[in-house]
């Protein structure tokens, strides 16, 4: 029989999130039911709740940074047992047959991956996320949280962590490379820790100097304010890789000028409006402007294991479910260091 669980849901683009209940699907042969302990608040949750990325089917339960414990497994599940510490990120299913899925890039599934929320599952039902007591997910999309890693600090790794990790790995962050991280927020604070652990020389570029101490503590070697007119001339052609984590619009050409020959700037933040650039910014030093979208299941597990091995964790502020609307407003104004995590034991 379906299980009814407590949750918090958005009911319209303008209404505050409110307590509700949702029905989970039956645990199928290959499914895992997870008792959720913690769920991170991603800016994507807010965009979706407020209908800023297109039409949203309300009511909707947000949350794709999920950490908890296995409560039930289907009869054919082989990878997990009751009591295992696990997580769920942005993906809960894909075709698993196309070339992208077979190589571990489920986020590019040719038939379209199934998102943790605001999507349609293979059973035809709308998916609901982790602002809830529990979730049912097929075992192939469940991640194992390493021993010794607390569930609360692990939760944001399932989106913020993999979103920062994937481009750093793909574009070769490591010893001898110079990496700039634009923005020190939920994504940026993970990128700094990860790039530093990979052996890169890390510089944080932020609007002001107010986060310098945090950046250096997280592993950055250098810090500069983009509001300082001398920054871009002083750091011209200085970096092999620039990872832009901010969602606000930036001067793309100015940031491309920071790249050395054959360098790459990667966007992982999603600005509200389209950006433009002068093609000369690319041509003069043969630089590239790229984007990166989360990561596949295999790479996400690799990221979790890497973080555990290097003592990397999200810096969080834990809140009760009743504080979610206040937290949304604080995220929008960048008033969080660096990720809100909801303790689902507080669901009303």
N, C-alpha and C positions, 0 to 999 in steps of 0.2 A: 504494500500500500504506500502511496506517496506520503512523505513526511512534511508536516507543516512546521516552519521555523520562523522565529522573529527576525525582522530586518528593518532597515531604514531605506526609504525610497523617495525619489523625486517624482512629484505628481504633475508638474507643469514647469515651463521655463522660468517662472517668476516665484513660485511658491517655495517655502523652505522645505527641506527634507523632513519627513515625519515617520514615526514608527508604523510598521505594517507587518503583515505575515505573508510568506510565500510558500508555495508547494514545490518541493523538490521532486524530480522524477524518481521512479523506482531505480534501485541499484541493479543495473544490468550485468551480464556475465563478465564484462571487462571494465566495469565501473568501480570507482572508489568514492565513498562518502567521507568527506573531511569535516571534522568539527573545527570550525575556524576559531583561532585564538586572537589573531591580529590581522588588520588589513590597513594598508597604507592609503593615503589620499594623494592621488596624482592629479595634476592640473587637467589631464584629459577627462577625469571624472566631472570636473566643474564645467568644462566646455560642453560635455554631453548633457549633463543635467540641465544646463541653461539653453540648450538647443543652438549652440553657437557653431556647431559643425554640421548643420543640416537638421532635418526633421528627426525628432526623438519620439519613440513610441512609449508613452507614459501609461502607468507608473513604471519606473525603472529603478532597480537596485544596482548601484555603482560598485566599483572596487575591483581592481585586477592586480593588486599586490597582496596576495593572500598567503598566510602561514597558519598552520594548524596541525592536527593529529588525525591519523586515519581512524575512523570510527566503524567502518564496515567495508568489506570488499566483496566483489562479485565472485562466483564460483570458478571463473577461469582467469582471475587475476594472478599473475606470477611475480610481479615486481614489488609488491607492497603487502604488508600485514597490518592488522589492527595494532595501533599504538605507534606506528612509524611517524616521524616528524617530517612533514611535507609542505610543499608550496604549490601555488598555481599563479601563473602570470597572465599575460594578455591573450593567450591562445588556449582554447579548450578542445579544438578539433580541426581537422583539415582532411583533404581527400586521401592523403597518404600514398597516392599512386603516381602523381606527376613527378617530373624530373626534380622540381624544387623540393618537394616533400621528401623524396628518396635521398637527396643529398643533405637533408637536415635543415633546409630553409623553409620551414612550414609557413613562415610569415609572408612568403611570396607564392603560396599555393595557387596553382593555375586555375583551380575551381573556386578559389576564395576561402580563406580560413574562417573559422568560427571564433568570434571574439568572446571573451568571458562575459561581457554584457553587451546589450544593444545590438544583438545579432540573432540569427535564427539557427537553432541547433539542427543536427541531422534528423532529430525526431519531429521537426517542424514547429517546436515551441520556442518562444523568445528566451534567450539566455539572460540570467540574472547573476549579478556579481557578488562580491565578498562582504558588503555591508550587511552581513547576515550571520546567523549562528552556524550554518553549514552549507556545503555545496557538493554536488555530485559531478564528477568529471571522469572521463575515460582514462585508464591508467597511463596511456602513452603520453598524456599531457600533464602528468603530475611530476613534480620535481622533488628530489630528496634533499632535505635540509641537513647539512653535515652536523655531526655530533659536535657539541661545544659552541655552536652558534645559536644564540638566543632567538626565539621566534619573533620577538617584536622588532629587533634590528634586522632580521632576515627579510621581513615582509617587503620593504621598499626595494630590495634587490631584484624582485621579480619583474619590475618594470624599470625603475631608475637605474638599477645596477646593470642589467643587460643592455639597456639603451646606451649607456656609456661604454661598456666593455666591448661591444661588437665592433664599433668603428676603430677603437684603439687597436684591437687585434687585426682587423682587416687591413688597416693602413700602417701597420708595422711599428707601433710604439714600442720602444725597447731601449737598451743601452746604446748610447751614442745619438739618440734622436732627441729633437727639441720640440716639445709639445706645448701649445698654448690652449688653455681652457677659457672660453669666453663665458662669464657668468658663474657665480658661486651660489647656486640654489640646490634644489633637489637633485637634478642631474649633474650639475657642475661639481658638487662636493664629492660625488661618487667618481667622476672622471679624474679628479685630482688624485684621489687615493689609488685608483687603479693604475693610472699612468705612472705614478711614482713607484708603485710596487713592481711594475714591468721594467723599471730601470731607466725611464725617460727623464730628461731634465724638464721640469714642469714650471710654466709661468701661468699665473691666473690674471686674466684681464677682466676687471669689474668697473662699474661706473665710477665708484668712489673708492677711497682708501679704507673704508670702515670695516671691511672684512679681511684686511691683510693678516691680522694675527691668526684668524681661523685658517686661512689658506696655507700659511706656513706650517701650522700645527698639523694640517691634514696631509702634508707632504710636498707642497709646492716649494720650489727654490727661489722663485722670483714672483713679484706682484706689481701690477701697474694699473693705473686708473685710465679708462678710456676717455674720461672727461677732460683729461690733461692734453692740450693740443700738441705737446711735445712727444706724447707716447708713440704715435704712429710713425713719426719720422725717426725717432730714436730706435725703434724696434723693427724698422723696415727690413724685409728679407731675412728675418731671424729664425723662422720656424719651419720645420719639416711638416708639421701637422697642426692645424687649428681646429679645435672641436667647439662649435658654437652651440651652447646649451640653452640659450635664452629664447623665449617666445616673442619678445618684443622685436620690432623692426630695428635693424642696424644698418650702418653704412657698409654695404657689402664690399664695395671697391676698396675702402680704407682697410678693411680686415684682410682682403686678399693681398694687399700690399705687404702684409706681414710675412708672407710665405717666401721661402727661399726657392730657387730653381727646382722644379719638379715637385714642389710641395702641394699639399691638398688641404682644403678647408671643407669640413663636413658639418652639415646642419643636422642636429638631432632635436632642437627646439622647433616648434611650429608657429611661425608668426601669424597674426590674425589676417594680415593683408599680403598680397603678392609683393615680392621684392624685385628689384631690377639691378643690373650691373652693366658696366662698360666692358665689352669683350676684350679690349686692350688689357684689362686687368689680368686676363688669363694668358694672353698671347706673349706678353713681354718676358715672362719667366717660365713659360710652359707649365703653369699651375693648373690645378683642377678644383672645381667646385662640385661637391657631392652631397648626398644625403644618406641617412642610414635609419632603418626602421626596426626597432627592438632586435630580436635574434631568435633563432630556432630553439627547439627544446634541447638538443644536444649541446649547443653553445651555452644555453642558460645554465644547464647543469655544470658545465665546465667553469662558468663564471662563479657559481656558488662555491664550488670546490676551491677555486683560486682565492676567493675572498676568505674562506675558512683557513687556507694554508698561509695567508699573509696577514691574518688578524684584521681584515677590513670589514667594516660594518657601517650601515647607515647611521647618521646622527639624527636622532628622532626626538619628537615631543609626543608623548602618549596622552591620548584624550579619551574621554567617555563619549559614547555615541550621541549623547544629548548636546555635545559641543560641536557637532559636525558643521552646523551652519555658520557658527562663529569662525571655525577653522577655514571654511571656504573663503570667507571674506579676508582672512589673514593671508591665505595663499595668494589671492589676487593682488594684495598690496605687498607681497614679498616679506611678510612679517612672520617668518618661520625659519628656524635653523635646526634641521634643514628638510625634515619630512614629518608630517603629522601621521601618526599611526593610531587607529581606533582599537581600543580594547573591547572585543565583542562580548565580553562578559557583562558589559554595561548596557547591552541592548534592552530597551524597556519592554 
